[in-house]
Amino acid sequence: MSNNLFLEQFNKSIENNEFIEMYSYSGNGNEFAVGQIIAYSSEELLIHAINNMGMDDGFFIGKIKDICKI
């Protein structure tokens, strides 16, 4: 998915107050994060993450170039 398509999806998830699941480029294809996007730029995004029990897991900043699928 291209960077522009990611940005479109980020915007939709913010507008609809939706959770998204993001997979990163790593050795393990099963690693992902789930949360709500709080803000994003063309290079980074701020996520309010939840854990596998649906509980608050804090905030983190990620680089969009490290995401391989959502």
Phi, psi and omega in degrees: 000135182283162180304319180296322178293323175300313182298322176297316180294321177300315180298316179298319182293325177292313181301321184264004180054045184260155171273147174230157178248125184240130177255141181251163173287105178211174179292335182251113181290354181266000181274126179207168176233148177236136178177188178250136178281126179269317180201159177206158173235191179286347183240333186223162173220150177253126185238136169265105189272153171237153180269185184290352176260002181080013181265158179305131180237017176090189181244146172213155176254130179235157176269130182299327181295342179273354181270131179255333175200157178229000000 
